[in-house]
Amino acid sequence: MRIVPLHVTSPAPREVWQEVLKADAQALVFQTPAWLDCICALGGYEDASRLYETPGGRCLVLPLVRRKGLPEALTTQASLPLAWGIGGLVAPGPIEAEDVAAVFADLAGRAVLRTALRPNPLDAQVWAAARPPGVIAVPRLAHILDLAGGFERVWTKRFASETRTAVRKAERSGLLVECDTSGKLVPVFYELFRLSIDRWARQQHEPRPLARWRGRRRDPLCKFQHVAQALGAACRLWVAWLDGRPAAAILVLQGANASYTRGVMDKELAGPAQANVLLHRLAIEEACRAGCRYYHMGESGPSASLAQFKRRFGAKAHGYYEYRLERLPITSVDAHLRGLAKRLIGFTDA
């Protein structure tokens, strides 16, 4: 594949970035300057975003952050880091394989220790076609619901019959639902998050102290508080209450498209009342009303039950890859050490 060098500006000028976002029908809140600022404020990163300009004047933006406080040869950069969502290119119109190939070539010339790229799963084929030799490809699986046709079509044609039945049951169960865009319900969400961590630990045979430490390290309370304050109406926290007690909550980032980002619950309350199903039904309807084309339901990993839950809303599986450019074999060493640790504690993927 012929690679055409692109003119690069880094960090990407915000006004150009915003214009490119407006022209990208698949853009996500994860790919906005506001989201990158949240990462930099909380994660020890700095803005390393890159604006690419083609010889024909077309502009593309790669949201990218770099670890602070280390020499370039020892630092890492990511689009985006672990637990911070989807990165990859933002572009006016479809992304071409030549665009991706040029980006790979540019990043390969950087002197950093590792660059990780997690592109939009909808662009999986283009990224795979442009992947050069030597770039590590880590398989991922995500589920995405197409909202074309509006909510009535999604409800009748894409929701499974058992999902519609579960929604009706939830509507009769006495649940009260609140959608918060101010951040006031973040403490409620985080308490449900703590309960969920303990449940996940039991399912995965993971020591609870270790699970709680990992959860707090990856997703501290201040992260959600900052995101809610910084994003405003784009950060939509849906909470279902039963008899005055919080039963379940989901966090949805909504812009040109919607992304279900986190889901937590008190299983004893939420399960019988089908609270999670009702929350997604309402969030999906709201995304349709706002003109979103896609409702991203996030990574499904190896969990068959999680994948089945998402399929019942009509979400389709999208296999894609996370790409890593490494100067040392970080991925293979990390996989070996993680595998060893899991075997030692009897960890099982839920």
VOVEXMAR-446299 format. One line per field, with one value per residue (C-alpha): residue number from 1; residue in one letter; x, y, z. Coordinates in nm, 3 decimals. Example, Ala and Ser with C-alpha at 12.3 -4.5 7.8 and 13.67 -1.06 7.14 Angstrom:
VOVEXMAR-446299
nr = 1:2
rest = A:S
c1 = 1.230:1.367
c2 = -0.450:-0.106
c3 = 0.780:0.714
//
This chain:
VOVEXMAR-446299
nr = 1:2:3:4:5:6:7:8:9:10:11:12:13:14:15:16:17:18:19:20:21:22:23:24:25:26:27:28:29:30:31:32:33:34:35:36:37:38:39:40:41:42:43:44:45:46:47:48:49:50:51:52:53:54:55:56:57:58:59:60:61:62:63:64:65:66:67:68:69:70:71:72:73:74:75:76:77:78:79:80:81:82:83:84:85:86:87:88:89:90:91:92:93:94:95:96:97:98:99:100:101:102:103:104:105:106:107:108:109:110:111:112:113:114:115:116:117:118:119:120:121:122:123:124:125:126:127:128:129:130:131:132:133:134:135:136:137:138:139:140:141:142:143:144:145:146:147:148:149:150:151:152:153:154:155:156:157:158:159:160:161:162:163:164:165:166:167:168:169:170:171:172:173:174:175:176:177:178:179:180:181:182:183:184:185:186:187:188:189:190:191:192:193:194:195:196:197:198:199:200:201:202:203:204:205:206:207:208:209:210:211:212:213:214:215:216:217:218:219:220:221:222:223:224:225:226:227:228:229:230:231:232:233:234:235:236:237:238:239:240:241:242:243:244:245:246:247:248:249:250:251:252:253:254:255:256:257:258:259:260:261:262:263:264:265:266:267:268:269:270:271:272:273:274:275:276:277:278:279:280:281:282:283:284:285:286:287:288:289:290:291:292:293:294:295:296:297:298:299:300:301:302:303:304:305:306:307:308:309:310:311:312:313:314:315:316:317:318:319:320:321:322:323:324:325:326:327:328:329:330:331:332:333:334:335:336:337:338:339:340:341:342:343:344:345:346:347:348:349:350
rest = M:R:I:V:P:L:H:V:T:S:P:A:P:R:E:V:W:Q:E:V:L:K:A:D:A:Q:A:L:V:F:Q:T:P:A:W:L:D:C:I:C:A:L:G:G:Y:E:D:A:S:R:L:Y:E:T:P:G:G:R:C:L:V:L:P:L:V:R:R:K:G:L:P:E:A:L:T:T:Q:A:S:L:P:L:A:W:G:I:G:G:L:V:A:P:G:P:I:E:A:E:D:V:A:A:V:F:A:D:L:A:G:R:A:V:L:R:T:A:L:R:P:N:P:L:D:A:Q:V:W:A:A:A:R:P:P:G:V:I:A:V:P:R:L:A:H:I:L:D:L:A:G:G:F:E:R:V:W:T:K:R:F:A:S:E:T:R:T:A:V:R:K:A:E:R:S:G:L:L:V:E:C:D:T:S:G:K:L:V:P:V:F:Y:E:L:F:R:L:S:I:D:R:W:A:R:Q:Q:H:E:P:R:P:L:A:R:W:R:G:R:R:R:D:P:L:C:K:F:Q:H:V:A:Q:A:L:G:A:A:C:R:L:W:V:A:W:L:D:G:R:P:A:A:A:I:L:V:L:Q:G:A:N:A:S:Y:T:R:G:V:M:D:K:E:L:A:G:P:A:Q:A:N:V:L:L:H:R:L:A:I:E:E:A:C:R:A:G:C:R:Y:Y:H:M:G:E:S:G:P:S:A:S:L:A:Q:F:K:R:R:F:G:A:K:A:H:G:Y:Y:E:Y:R:L:E:R:L:P:I:T:S:V:D:A:H:L:R:G:L:A:K:R:L:I:G:F:T:D:A
c1 = 0.000:0.140:0.179:0.133:0.304:0.066:0.135:0.117:0.033:0.047:-0.137:-0.429:-0.575:-0.905:-1.105:-1.002:-1.070:-1.423:-1.491:-1.375:-1.597:-1.901:-1.834:-1.789:-2.122:-1.964:-1.792:-1.810:-1.781:-1.464:-1.305:-1.374:-1.130:-1.345:-1.295:-0.921:-0.904:-1.069:-0.802:-0.525:-0.678:-0.705:-0.480:-0.129:-0.137:-0.075:-0.232:-0.047:-0.336:-0.238:-0.396:-0.320:-0.365:-0.363:-0.210:-0.568:-0.649:-0.853:-0.812:-0.812:-0.762:-0.621:-0.712:-0.392:-0.246:0.106:0.229:0.381:0.708:0.916:1.174:1.022:1.206:1.049:0.697:0.382:0.096:-0.255:-0.569:-0.711:-0.575:-0.726:-1.068:-1.101:-1.291:-1.253:-0.999:-0.891:-0.929:-1.198:-1.253:-1.499:-1.653:-1.535:-1.182:-0.969:-0.703:-0.448:-0.532:-0.473:-0.152:-0.013:-0.103:0.066:0.378:0.380:0.340:0.604:0.852:0.793:1.059:0.812:0.822:0.469:0.172:-0.170:-0.464:-0.823:-1.025:-1.399:-1.519:-1.723:-1.392:-1.245:-1.200:-1.017:-0.774:-0.709:-0.639:-0.384:-0.202:0.170:0.395:0.520:0.221:0.060:-0.314:-0.507:-0.856:-1.154:-1.529:-1.786:-2.162:-2.330:-2.699:-2.796:-3.063:-3.160:-3.534:-3.593:-3.703:-4.029:-3.838:-3.569:-3.836:-4.041:-3.773:-3.450:-3.543:-3.599:-3.949:-3.817:-3.657:-3.985:-4.151:-3.882:-3.932:-4.306:-4.237:-3.997:-4.255:-4.501:-4.247:-4.265:-3.924:-3.863:-3.602:-3.399:-3.163:-2.899:-2.680:-2.555:-2.339:-2.551:-2.613:-2.248:-2.214:-2.521:-2.369:-2.038:-2.199:-2.361:-2.021:-1.871:-2.144:-2.080:-1.706:-1.775:-2.014:-1.765:-1.494:-1.711:-1.788:-1.423:-1.280:-1.077:-0.985:-1.218:-0.944:-0.760:-1.078:-1.160:-0.806:-0.817:-1.160:-1.064:-0.738:-0.902:-1.222:-1.189:-1.486:-1.314:-1.303:-1.681:-1.724:-1.486:-1.639:-1.991:-1.882:-1.674:-1.918:-2.248:-2.544:-2.321:-2.275:-2.609:-2.636:-2.952:-3.053:-3.342:-3.488:-3.703:-3.879:-3.650:-3.330:-3.097:-3.126:-2.919:-2.743:-2.589:-2.358:-2.416:-2.205:-2.424:-2.314:-2.348:-2.371:-2.428:-2.194:-2.302:-1.991:-2.057:-2.335:-2.372:-2.643:-2.764:-2.849:-3.102:-3.308:-3.232:-3.259:-3.623:-3.737:-3.547:-3.403:-3.109:-3.337:-3.557:-3.260:-3.125:-3.468:-3.498:-3.139:-3.185:-3.510:-3.341:-3.050:-3.297:-3.480:-3.149:-3.071:-2.792:-2.724:-2.553:-2.580:-2.247:-2.285:-1.914:-1.673:-1.817:-1.493:-1.528:-1.856:-2.130:-2.398:-2.299:-2.299:-2.642:-2.779:-2.667:-2.794:-3.142:-3.151:-3.058:-2.690:-2.462:-2.124:-1.826:-1.493:-1.201:-0.842:-0.649:-0.314:0.016:0.346:0.619:0.995:1.010:0.783:0.557:0.238:0.379:0.548:0.234:0.015:0.249:0.254:-0.123:-0.180:0.050:-0.125:-0.468:-0.358:-0.217:-0.544:-0.776:-0.917:-1.192:-1.323:-1.689
c2 = 0.000:0.338:0.566:0.938:1.147:1.372:1.710:1.673:1.927:1.822:1.887:1.914:2.269:2.254:2.457:2.227:1.921:2.044:2.102:1.750:1.607:1.784:1.620:1.266:1.080:0.807:1.035:0.949:1.158:0.957:1.129:1.487:1.742:1.757:1.384:1.408:1.691:1.464:1.200:1.456:1.601:1.265:1.007:1.155:1.216:1.510:1.604:1.439:1.457:1.475:1.665:1.508:1.708:1.532:1.689:1.757:1.954:1.686:1.693:1.396:1.396:1.123:1.176:1.072:1.113:1.054:0.969:1.267:1.289:1.038:1.073:1.013:0.682:0.548:0.685:0.538:0.693:0.573:0.640:0.583:0.446:0.150:0.229:0.549:0.421:0.427:0.638:0.608:0.856:1.119:1.220:1.394:1.105:0.743:0.663:0.514:0.246:0.494:0.732:0.462:0.343:0.696:0.727:0.395:0.516:0.844:0.676:0.413:0.697:0.823:0.734:0.631:0.292:0.192:0.333:0.170:0.236:0.126:0.248:0.263:-0.097:0.029:0.101:-0.243:-0.357:-0.042:-0.057:-0.429:-0.375:-0.102:-0.277:-0.298:-0.592:-0.592:-0.413:-0.625:-0.685:-0.775:-0.911:-0.731:-0.775:-0.498:-0.477:-0.184:-0.111:0.063:0.325:0.389:0.434:0.573:0.417:0.266:0.060:-0.032:-0.141:-0.350:-0.485:-0.505:-0.561:-0.933:-1.028:-1.136:-0.791:-0.616:-0.848:-0.766:-0.392:-0.424:-0.619:-0.349:-0.079:-0.262:-0.326:0.014:0.133:0.506:0.624:0.944:1.077:1.302:1.537:1.746:1.490:1.486:1.111:1.015:0.908:0.685:0.535:0.476:0.295:0.057:0.028:-0.092:-0.356:-0.466:-0.502:-0.743:-0.943:-0.958:-1.071:-1.365:-1.462:-1.448:-1.614:-1.300:-1.192:-0.908:-0.672:-0.713:-0.652:-0.340:-0.206:-0.266:-0.106:0.207:0.241:0.209:0.399:0.626:0.830:1.153:1.027:1.011:1.338:1.517:1.366:1.464:1.821:1.859:1.704:1.834:1.713:1.477:1.268:1.102:0.899:0.686:0.551:0.316:0.327:0.063:0.142:0.440:0.239:0.257:-0.067:-0.008:0.263:0.306:0.579:0.687:0.941:1.102:1.324:1.254:0.891:0.731:0.505:0.291:0.324:0.163:-0.045:-0.126:-0.268:-0.414:-0.753:-0.847:-0.541:-0.497:-0.857:-0.938:-0.590:-0.599:-0.258:-0.277:-0.358:-0.059:0.175:0.072:0.098:0.458:0.550:0.406:0.595:0.917:0.855:0.806:1.124:1.315:1.196:0.948:0.686:0.430:0.314:0.156:-0.108:-0.150:-0.437:-0.783:-0.977:-1.353:-1.327:-1.518:-1.394:-1.029:-1.072:-1.235:-0.950:-0.697:-0.902:-0.900:-0.524:-0.581:-0.493:-0.661:-0.810:-0.627:-0.802:-0.561:-0.518:-0.299:-0.216:-0.176:-0.048:-0.154:-0.114:-0.383:-0.693:-0.532:-0.706:-1.059:-1.007:-0.849:-1.134:-1.390:-1.219:-1.168:-1.531:-1.644:-1.422:-1.550:-1.910:-1.842:-1.699:-1.923:-1.626:-1.706:-1.458:-1.395
c3 = 0.000:-0.102:0.199:0.141:0.412:0.601:0.755:1.134:1.404:1.770:1.989:1.748:1.738:1.922:1.669:1.383:1.597:1.671:1.302:1.214:1.488:1.342:1.005:1.144:1.166:1.381:1.633:2.003:2.318:2.388:2.086:2.194:2.340:2.654:2.717:2.652:2.904:3.162:3.101:3.140:3.457:3.632:3.473:3.479:3.103:2.872:2.539:2.249:1.999:1.633:1.347:1.009:0.688:0.352:0.040:-0.072:0.243:0.424:0.802:1.039:1.416:1.639:2.007:2.184:2.532:2.660:3.008:3.184:3.371:3.172:2.896:2.553:2.511:2.833:2.805:2.653:2.459:2.390:2.195:2.447:2.780:2.961:3.113:2.911:2.609:2.233:2.046:1.684:1.402:1.364:1.003:0.773:0.583:0.578:0.692:0.415:0.450:0.313:0.600:0.859:0.691:0.703:1.071:1.151:0.967:1.159:1.498:1.419:1.379:1.733:1.990:2.262:2.430:2.328:2.141:2.190:1.958:2.018:1.717:1.669:1.610:1.315:1.137:1.212:0.852:0.743:1.035:0.982:0.611:0.686:0.970:0.884:0.972:1.328:1.479:1.753:1.713:2.029:1.953:2.106:2.087:2.120:2.065:1.890:1.834:1.509:1.582:1.220:1.180:1.528:1.853:1.730:1.474:1.727:1.975:1.732:1.497:1.697:2.061:2.122:2.234:2.575:2.615:2.545:2.797:3.055:2.996:3.056:3.374:3.491:3.421:3.649:3.927:4.096:3.977:3.965:3.716:3.726:3.461:3.615:3.408:3.702:3.884:4.200:4.170:4.123:4.492:4.448:4.135:4.312:4.603:4.354:4.187:4.517:4.551:4.194:4.254:4.540:4.321:4.034:4.277:4.390:4.030:3.928:4.243:4.306:4.660:4.752:4.881:4.550:4.348:4.549:4.506:4.130:4.102:4.298:4.106:3.766:3.843:4.150:4.265:4.159:3.800:3.770:3.959:3.727:3.412:3.520:3.593:3.276:3.028:3.163:2.955:2.754:3.072:3.148:3.467:3.476:3.817:3.898:4.249:4.417:4.742:4.791:4.745:4.443:4.248:3.934:3.738:3.395:3.268:2.908:2.721:2.456:2.171:1.800:1.912:2.251:2.447:2.741:2.956:3.295:3.449:3.820:4.040:4.366:4.220:4.488:4.400:4.032:3.915:3.997:3.891:3.558:3.642:3.400:3.109:3.182:3.210:2.871:2.712:2.835:2.743:2.393:2.344:2.457:2.216:1.930:2.025:2.023:1.670:1.756:1.491:1.717:2.078:2.166:2.436:2.499:2.533:2.589:2.623:2.670:2.861:2.679:2.919:2.868:2.491:2.505:2.719:2.458:2.163:2.315:2.257:1.894:1.934:1.680:1.762:1.613:1.634:1.608:1.724:1.959:1.797:1.976:1.845:2.091:2.113:2.382:2.418:2.679:2.567:2.577:2.915:3.061:2.931:3.085:3.424:3.427:3.335:3.614:3.869:3.762:3.798:4.144:4.277:4.072:3.879:3.628:3.369:3.449
//
